[in-house]
Amino acid sequence: GRCVVAVDGPSGSGKSTVSRRLAVGIGARYLDTGAMYRAITWAVLRSGVDLTDAESVTKVAGEVDLRIGTDPQGYGVTADGVNVDREIRGPEVTGSVSAVAALPAVRELLVARQREIIANAGRIVIEGRDIGSVVAPDADLKVYLTASEAARAQRRSAEDAADVAATAADLARRDRLDSTRKVNPLQQAPDAVVLDTTELGIDEVVARLRELLTE
Ligand code: CDP
């Protein structure tokens, strides 16, 4: 039957890996909402509009033909027909995404798209920053993943083959922007199960979530 699992948390908390594995394990679709904000940001950067010009950024965001797959074993993201899977993980997009994601009109647009995708999926694991609190407040299971700042920076720098100190600085900067923005900030839903993954392996976290789903 229907089943919606909402996974929220800061960067490097293990959200993506855990969410994908869980989705494969329970035969669900998977939605990476961060990739949607990243793809919009890619289009905004390409358009050349000033990032501080909210009106122009919103206009570009509204015109992008954004498509995202929901196969947990290989989803692709395209913007205006261009596959942007690689570019959305690059430093330019990472450096600007939190500013674009802070714009209320951008969030409104993407939250509506995300709800549509949920409505059309029977079972889905959806990950982001505002899933349990805003996008899917009646999810069957809400999880909030955390980990120490050091562990998060370690994991992310290993993934990106990047310098740990620079990665730590980027994570701290985005955490601050994402949790202090006025609209839909990163937050724990009151009914979310909080899991600190600092000392937990991916398999342990996934196993714990599967337990919670059968309870
Ligand atoms: O993978 P990582 O944790 O680095 O970030 P992400 O999940 O790809 O999200 C990138 C950025 O998109 C975040 O830093 C937020 O600014 C924004 N975002 C958001 O505002 N709301 C979401 N539901 C998902 C991402």
py3Dmol code that shows the C-alpha trace and the ligand (Angstrom):
import py3Dmol

protein = """\
ATOM      1  CA  GLY A   1       0.000   0.000   0.000  1.00  0.00           C
ATOM      2  CA  ARG A   2       0.867   3.650   0.240  1.00  0.00           C
ATOM      3  CA  CYS A   3       3.848   4.570   2.348  1.00  0.00           C
ATOM      4  CA  VAL A   4       5.670   7.879   2.598  1.00  0.00           C
ATOM      5  CA  VAL A   5       8.964   8.117   4.467  1.00  0.00           C
ATOM      6  CA  ALA A   6      10.305  11.634   5.085  1.00  0.00           C
ATOM      7  CA  VAL A   7      14.031  11.955   5.762  1.00  0.00           C
ATOM      8  CA  ASP A   8      15.427  15.330   6.822  1.00  0.00           C
ATOM      9  CA  GLY A   9      18.741  16.527   8.159  1.00  0.00           C
ATOM     10  CA  PRO A  10      21.804  18.657   7.452  1.00  0.00           C
ATOM     11  CA  SER A  11      24.493  17.930   4.831  1.00  0.00           C
ATOM     12  CA  GLY A  12      26.619  14.895   5.464  1.00  0.00           C
ATOM     13  CA  SER A  13      24.172  13.324   7.903  1.00  0.00           C
ATOM     14  CA  GLY A  14      23.845  10.350   5.555  1.00  0.00           C
ATOM     15  CA  LYS A  15      20.404  11.247   4.194  1.00  0.00           C
ATOM     16  CA  SER A  16      20.998  10.394   0.547  1.00  0.00           C
ATOM     17  CA  THR A  17      22.749   7.060   1.006  1.00  0.00           C
ATOM     18  CA  VAL A  18      20.368   5.889   3.693  1.00  0.00           C
ATOM     19  CA  SER A  19      17.270   7.053   1.787  1.00  0.00           C
ATOM     20  CA  ARG A  20      18.299   5.357  -1.442  1.00  0.00           C
ATOM     21  CA  ARG A  21      19.112   2.080   0.288  1.00  0.00           C
ATOM     22  CA  LEU A  22      15.915   2.132   2.242  1.00  0.00           C
ATOM     23  CA  ALA A  23      13.929   2.779  -0.941  1.00  0.00           C
ATOM     24  CA  VAL A  24      15.589  -0.135  -2.739  1.00  0.00           C
ATOM     25  CA  GLY A  25      14.993  -2.360   0.299  1.00  0.00           C
ATOM     26  CA  ILE A  26      11.290  -1.648   0.589  1.00  0.00           C
ATOM     27  CA  GLY A  27      10.617  -1.374  -3.153  1.00  0.00           C
ATOM     28  CA  ALA A  28       9.809   2.325  -3.011  1.00  0.00           C
ATOM     29  CA  ARG A  29      10.491   5.302  -5.254  1.00  0.00           C
ATOM     30  CA  TYR A  30      13.054   7.851  -4.101  1.00  0.00           C
ATOM     31  CA  LEU A  31      13.049  11.633  -4.385  1.00  0.00           C
ATOM     32  CA  ASP A  32      16.115  13.803  -3.787  1.00  0.00           C
ATOM     33  CA  THR A  33      14.618  17.265  -3.236  1.00  0.00           C
ATOM     34  CA  GLY A  34      18.095  18.782  -2.814  1.00  0.00           C
ATOM     35  CA  ALA A  35      18.784  17.843  -6.450  1.00  0.00           C
ATOM     36  CA  MET A  36      15.710  19.869  -7.443  1.00  0.00           C
ATOM     37  CA  TYR A  37      16.962  22.989  -5.621  1.00  0.00           C
ATOM     38  CA  ARG A  38      20.392  22.378  -7.140  1.00  0.00           C
ATOM     39  CA  ALA A  39      19.014  22.055 -10.685  1.00  0.00           C
ATOM     40  CA  ILE A  40      17.058  25.301 -10.348  1.00  0.00           C
ATOM     41  CA  THR A  41      20.225  26.959  -9.062  1.00  0.00           C
ATOM     42  CA  TRP A  42      22.162  25.622 -12.048  1.00  0.00           C
ATOM     43  CA  ALA A  43      19.600  27.199 -14.405  1.00  0.00           C
ATOM     44  CA  VAL A  44      19.715  30.502 -12.517  1.00  0.00           C
ATOM     45  CA  LEU A  45      23.518  30.605 -12.723  1.00  0.00           C
ATOM     46  CA  ARG A  46      23.403  29.769 -16.428  1.00  0.00           C
ATOM     47  CA  SER A  47      20.896  32.545 -17.079  1.00  0.00           C
ATOM     48  CA  GLY A  48      23.316  35.077 -15.654  1.00  0.00           C
ATOM     49  CA  VAL A  49      20.713  36.899 -13.536  1.00  0.00           C
ATOM     50  CA  ASP A  50      21.911  38.492 -10.312  1.00  0.00           C
ATOM     51  CA  LEU A  51      21.367  36.058  -7.423  1.00  0.00           C
ATOM     52  CA  THR A  52      20.279  38.909  -5.158  1.00  0.00           C
ATOM     53  CA  ASP A  53      17.553  39.932  -7.609  1.00  0.00           C
ATOM     54  CA  ALA A  54      14.727  37.811  -6.166  1.00  0.00           C
ATOM     55  CA  GLU A  55      12.265  38.731  -8.867  1.00  0.00           C
ATOM     56  CA  SER A  56      14.525  37.678 -11.748  1.00  0.00           C
ATOM     57  CA  VAL A  57      15.659  34.502  -9.980  1.00  0.00           C
ATOM     58  CA  THR A  58      12.034  33.574  -9.352  1.00  0.00           C
ATOM     59  CA  LYS A  59      11.187  34.200 -12.984  1.00  0.00           C
ATOM     60  CA  VAL A  60      13.985  31.916 -14.212  1.00  0.00           C
ATOM     61  CA  ALA A  61      12.982  29.253 -11.665  1.00  0.00           C
ATOM     62  CA  GLY A  62       9.408  29.332 -12.912  1.00  0.00           C
ATOM     63  CA  GLU A  63      10.452  28.864 -16.524  1.00  0.00           C
ATOM     64  CA  VAL A  64      12.899  25.963 -16.135  1.00  0.00           C
ATOM     65  CA  ASP A  65      11.702  22.631 -17.485  1.00  0.00           C
ATOM     66  CA  LEU A  66      12.914  20.552 -14.543  1.00  0.00           C
ATOM     67  CA  ARG A  67      12.657  16.762 -14.677  1.00  0.00           C
ATOM     68  CA  ILE A  68      13.802  14.336 -12.042  1.00  0.00           C
ATOM     69  CA  GLY A  69      13.614  10.559 -11.918  1.00  0.00           C
ATOM     70  CA  THR A  70      12.560   8.589  -8.850  1.00  0.00           C
ATOM     71  CA  ASP A  71      14.395   5.302  -9.375  1.00  0.00           C
ATOM     72  CA  PRO A  72      16.568   4.832  -6.261  1.00  0.00           C
ATOM     73  CA  GLN A  73      19.112   2.861  -8.314  1.00  0.00           C
ATOM     74  CA  GLY A  74      19.707   5.581 -10.855  1.00  0.00           C
ATOM     75  CA  TYR A  75      17.688   8.757 -11.106  1.00  0.00           C
ATOM     76  CA  GLY A  76      18.639  11.556 -13.451  1.00  0.00           C
ATOM     77  CA  VAL A  77      17.995  15.279 -13.312  1.00  0.00           C
ATOM     78  CA  THR A  78      17.545  17.422 -16.403  1.00  0.00           C
ATOM     79  CA  ALA A  79      16.995  21.161 -16.717  1.00  0.00           C
ATOM     80  CA  ASP A  80      15.728  22.433 -20.079  1.00  0.00           C
ATOM     81  CA  GLY A  81      16.702  19.121 -21.605  1.00  0.00           C
ATOM     82  CA  VAL A  82      20.303  19.201 -20.324  1.00  0.00           C
ATOM     83  CA  ASN A  83      21.427  16.404 -18.006  1.00  0.00           C
ATOM     84  CA  VAL A  84      22.842  18.189 -14.968  1.00  0.00           C
ATOM     85  CA  ASP A  85      23.637  15.244 -12.665  1.00  0.00           C
ATOM     86  CA  ARG A  86      27.309  16.139 -12.449  1.00  0.00           C
ATOM     87  CA  GLU A  87      27.186  19.895 -12.582  1.00  0.00           C
ATOM     88  CA  ILE A  88      24.699  20.267  -9.764  1.00  0.00           C
ATOM     89  CA  ARG A  89      27.269  18.727  -7.386  1.00  0.00           C
ATOM     90  CA  GLY A  90      29.965  21.211  -8.355  1.00  0.00           C
ATOM     91  CA  PRO A  91      31.243  24.122  -6.240  1.00  0.00           C
ATOM     92  CA  GLU A  92      29.366  26.851  -8.167  1.00  0.00           C
ATOM     93  CA  VAL A  93      25.951  25.326  -7.541  1.00  0.00           C
ATOM     94  CA  THR A  94      26.845  24.282  -3.985  1.00  0.00           C
ATOM     95  CA  GLY A  95      27.962  27.843  -3.269  1.00  0.00           C
ATOM     96  CA  SER A  96      24.676  29.390  -4.427  1.00  0.00           C
ATOM     97  CA  VAL A  97      21.965  26.821  -3.737  1.00  0.00           C
ATOM     98  CA  SER A  98      21.113  27.963  -0.201  1.00  0.00           C
ATOM     99  CA  ALA A  99      20.466  31.521  -1.411  1.00  0.00           C
ATOM    100  CA  VAL A 100      18.156  30.318  -4.178  1.00  0.00           C
ATOM    101  CA  ALA A 101      16.425  27.848  -1.831  1.00  0.00           C
ATOM    102  CA  ALA A 102      15.693  30.682   0.605  1.00  0.00           C
ATOM    103  CA  LEU A 103      13.352  32.420  -1.854  1.00  0.00           C
ATOM    104  CA  PRO A 104       9.705  31.819  -0.902  1.00  0.00           C
ATOM    105  CA  ALA A 105       8.488  31.648  -4.516  1.00  0.00           C
ATOM    106  CA  VAL A 106      11.109  29.045  -5.413  1.00  0.00           C
ATOM    107  CA  ARG A 107      10.084  26.917  -2.436  1.00  0.00           C
ATOM    108  CA  GLU A 108       6.412  27.226  -3.270  1.00  0.00           C
ATOM    109  CA  LEU A 109       7.073  26.000  -6.775  1.00  0.00           C
ATOM    110  CA  LEU A 110       9.192  23.028  -5.740  1.00  0.00           C
ATOM    111  CA  VAL A 111       7.044  22.007  -2.777  1.00  0.00           C
ATOM    112  CA  ALA A 112       4.067  21.790  -5.159  1.00  0.00           C
ATOM    113  CA  ARG A 113       6.076  19.614  -7.571  1.00  0.00           C
ATOM    114  CA  GLN A 114       7.245  17.395  -4.731  1.00  0.00           C
ATOM    115  CA  ARG A 115       3.702  16.874  -3.455  1.00  0.00           C
ATOM    116  CA  GLU A 116       2.596  15.945  -6.960  1.00  0.00           C
ATOM    117  CA  ILE A 117       5.358  13.336  -7.195  1.00  0.00           C
ATOM    118  CA  ILE A 118       4.373  11.923  -3.784  1.00  0.00           C
ATOM    119  CA  ALA A 119       0.718  11.759  -4.804  1.00  0.00           C
ATOM    120  CA  ASN A 120       1.630   9.739  -7.898  1.00  0.00           C
ATOM    121  CA  ALA A 121       3.915   7.286  -6.086  1.00  0.00           C
ATOM    122  CA  GLY A 122       2.557   4.429  -4.009  1.00  0.00           C
ATOM    123  CA  ARG A 123       5.602   4.083  -1.799  1.00  0.00           C
ATOM    124  CA  ILE A 124       8.286   6.728  -1.658  1.00  0.00           C
ATOM    125  CA  VAL A 125      11.258   7.784   0.420  1.00  0.00           C
ATOM    126  CA  ILE A 126      11.737  11.525   0.111  1.00  0.00           C
ATOM    127  CA  GLU A 127      14.690  13.397   1.544  1.00  0.00           C
ATOM    128  CA  GLY A 128      15.468  17.051   2.141  1.00  0.00           C
ATOM    129  CA  ARG A 129      15.306  19.776   4.750  1.00  0.00           C
ATOM    130  CA  ASP A 130      11.576  20.476   5.101  1.00  0.00           C
ATOM    131  CA  ILE A 131       9.948  17.176   4.166  1.00  0.00           C
ATOM    132  CA  GLY A 132       8.501  16.149   7.543  1.00  0.00           C
ATOM    133  CA  SER A 133       7.647  19.724   8.469  1.00  0.00           C
ATOM    134  CA  VAL A 134       6.200  21.115   5.215  1.00  0.00           C
ATOM    135  CA  VAL A 135       6.173  18.851   2.143  1.00  0.00           C
ATOM    136  CA  ALA A 136       4.713  15.697   3.703  1.00  0.00           C
ATOM    137  CA  PRO A 137       3.516  16.489   7.225  1.00  0.00           C
ATOM    138  CA  ASP A 138       1.402  13.315   7.263  1.00  0.00           C
ATOM    139  CA  ALA A 139       4.224  10.967   6.239  1.00  0.00           C
ATOM    140  CA  ASP A 140       4.017   7.448   7.681  1.00  0.00           C
ATOM    141  CA  LEU A 141       7.505   7.781   9.102  1.00  0.00           C
ATOM    142  CA  LYS A 142       9.557  10.928   9.706  1.00  0.00           C
ATOM    143  CA  VAL A 143      13.232  10.659  10.369  1.00  0.00           C
ATOM    144  CA  TYR A 144      15.689  13.384  11.276  1.00  0.00           C
ATOM    145  CA  LEU A 145      19.308  12.343  10.766  1.00  0.00           C
ATOM    146  CA  THR A 146      22.109  14.167  12.526  1.00  0.00           C
ATOM    147  CA  ALA A 147      25.824  13.604  13.053  1.00  0.00           C
ATOM    148  CA  SER A 148      28.625  15.601  14.603  1.00  0.00           C
ATOM    149  CA  GLU A 149      30.037  18.403  12.475  1.00  0.00           C
ATOM    150  CA  ALA A 150      33.351  16.588  12.264  1.00  0.00           C
ATOM    151  CA  ALA A 151      31.764  13.339  11.074  1.00  0.00           C
ATOM    152  CA  ARG A 152      29.666  15.163   8.479  1.00  0.00           C
ATOM    153  CA  ALA A 153      32.663  17.051   7.105  1.00  0.00           C
ATOM    154  CA  GLN A 154      34.685  13.818   6.980  1.00  0.00           C
ATOM    155  CA  ARG A 155      32.016  11.971   5.013  1.00  0.00           C
ATOM    156  CA  ARG A 156      31.337  14.757   2.571  1.00  0.00           C
ATOM    157  CA  SER A 157      35.013  15.462   1.874  1.00  0.00           C
ATOM    158  CA  ALA A 158      35.604  11.748   1.250  1.00  0.00           C
ATOM    159  CA  GLU A 159      32.710  11.689  -1.256  1.00  0.00           C
ATOM    160  CA  ASP A 160      33.919  14.784  -3.080  1.00  0.00           C
ATOM    161  CA  ALA A 161      37.644  14.099  -2.708  1.00  0.00           C
ATOM    162  CA  ALA A 162      37.817  17.620  -1.256  1.00  0.00           C
ATOM    163  CA  ASP A 163      39.751  19.241   1.553  1.00  0.00           C
ATOM    164  CA  VAL A 164      38.183  18.532   4.999  1.00  0.00           C
ATOM    165  CA  ALA A 165      38.605  22.067   6.340  1.00  0.00           C
ATOM    166  CA  ALA A 166      37.061  23.671   3.234  1.00  0.00           C
ATOM    167  CA  THR A 167      34.213  21.140   3.319  1.00  0.00           C
ATOM    168  CA  ALA A 168      33.599  21.812   7.019  1.00  0.00           C
ATOM    169  CA  ALA A 169      33.407  25.543   6.293  1.00  0.00           C
ATOM    170  CA  ASP A 170      30.933  25.005   3.445  1.00  0.00           C
ATOM    171  CA  LEU A 171      28.737  22.741   5.580  1.00  0.00           C
ATOM    172  CA  ALA A 172      28.729  25.241   8.456  1.00  0.00           C
ATOM    173  CA  ARG A 173      27.821  28.058   6.074  1.00  0.00           C
ATOM    174  CA  ARG A 174      24.927  26.126   4.488  1.00  0.00           C
ATOM    175  CA  ASP A 175      23.688  24.825   7.865  1.00  0.00           C
ATOM    176  CA  ARG A 176      23.469  28.402   9.052  1.00  0.00           C
ATOM    177  CA  LEU A 177      21.692  29.676   5.926  1.00  0.00           C
ATOM    178  CA  ASP A 178      19.352  26.656   5.757  1.00  0.00           C
ATOM    179  CA  SER A 179      18.327  26.789   9.399  1.00  0.00           C
ATOM    180  CA  THR A 180      17.900  30.551   9.667  1.00  0.00           C
ATOM    181  CA  ARG A 181      15.981  31.343   6.475  1.00  0.00           C
ATOM    182  CA  LYS A 182      12.511  32.777   7.049  1.00  0.00           C
ATOM    183  CA  VAL A 183      10.547  30.266   4.967  1.00  0.00           C
ATOM    184  CA  ASN A 184      10.624  26.513   5.698  1.00  0.00           C
ATOM    185  CA  PRO A 185      13.970  26.395   7.496  1.00  0.00           C
ATOM    186  CA  LEU A 186      15.714  23.101   8.190  1.00  0.00           C
ATOM    187  CA  GLN A 187      14.014  21.821  11.317  1.00  0.00           C
ATOM    188  CA  GLN A 188      13.047  18.699  13.166  1.00  0.00           C
ATOM    189  CA  ALA A 189       9.356  17.903  12.873  1.00  0.00           C
ATOM    190  CA  PRO A 190       8.005  17.433  16.405  1.00  0.00           C
ATOM    191  CA  ASP A 191       7.042  13.842  15.587  1.00  0.00           C
ATOM    192  CA  ALA A 192      10.282  12.881  13.817  1.00  0.00           C
ATOM    193  CA  VAL A 193      12.466  10.049  15.056  1.00  0.00           C
ATOM    194  CA  VAL A 194      15.898  11.569  15.614  1.00  0.00           C
ATOM    195  CA  LEU A 195      18.882   9.370  14.793  1.00  0.00           C
ATOM    196  CA  ASP A 196      22.427  10.500  15.493  1.00  0.00           C
ATOM    197  CA  THR A 197      24.519   8.662  12.908  1.00  0.00           C
ATOM    198  CA  THR A 198      27.938   9.778  14.160  1.00  0.00           C
ATOM    199  CA  GLU A 199      28.747   6.292  15.426  1.00  0.00           C
ATOM    200  CA  LEU A 200      26.389   4.319  13.189  1.00  0.00           C
ATOM    201  CA  GLY A 201      27.128   2.611   9.888  1.00  0.00           C
ATOM    202  CA  ILE A 202      24.761   2.995   6.943  1.00  0.00           C
ATOM    203  CA  ASP A 203      23.480  -0.569   7.311  1.00  0.00           C
ATOM    204  CA  GLU A 204      22.661   0.017  10.971  1.00  0.00           C
ATOM    205  CA  VAL A 205      20.696   3.152  10.181  1.00  0.00           C
ATOM    206  CA  VAL A 206      18.793   1.474   7.341  1.00  0.00           C
ATOM    207  CA  ALA A 207      18.023  -1.532   9.562  1.00  0.00           C
ATOM    208  CA  ARG A 208      16.724   0.767  12.292  1.00  0.00           C
ATOM    209  CA  LEU A 209      14.432   2.555   9.837  1.00  0.00           C
ATOM    210  CA  ARG A 210      13.073  -0.739   8.536  1.00  0.00           C
ATOM    211  CA  GLU A 211      12.327  -1.747  12.128  1.00  0.00           C
ATOM    212  CA  LEU A 212      10.497   1.532  12.688  1.00  0.00           C
ATOM    213  CA  LEU A 213       8.431   0.921   9.552  1.00  0.00           C
ATOM    214  CA  THR A 214       7.206  -2.478  10.709  1.00  0.00           C
ATOM    215  CA  GLU A 215       6.404  -1.282  14.247  1.00  0.00           C
TER     216      GLU A 215
END
"""
ligand_1 = """\
25
CDP
O 23.568 16.766 -0.299
P 23.638 17.960 0.586
O 23.165 17.648 1.954
O 24.910 18.683 0.505
O 22.593 19.007 0.064
P 21.283 18.734 -0.760
O 20.357 17.811 -0.038
O 21.657 18.400 -2.150
O 20.615 20.186 -0.709
C 21.298 21.301 -1.236
C 20.686 22.563 -0.698
O 19.332 22.659 -1.163
C 20.578 22.693 0.814
O 21.766 23.203 1.385
C 19.403 23.641 0.976
O 19.798 24.978 0.812
C 18.506 23.280 -0.200
N 17.387 22.386 0.137
C 16.277 22.936 0.724
O 16.257 24.122 1.007
N 15.174 22.165 0.975
C 15.162 20.866 0.675
N 14.065 20.140 0.902
C 16.311 20.270 0.109
C 17.432 21.050 -0.135
"""
view = py3Dmol.view(width=600, height=400)
view.addModel(protein, "pdb")
view.setStyle({"model": 0}, {"cartoon": {"style": "trace"}})
view.addModel(ligand_1, "xyz")
view.setStyle({"model": 1}, {"stick": {}})
view.zoomTo()
view.show()
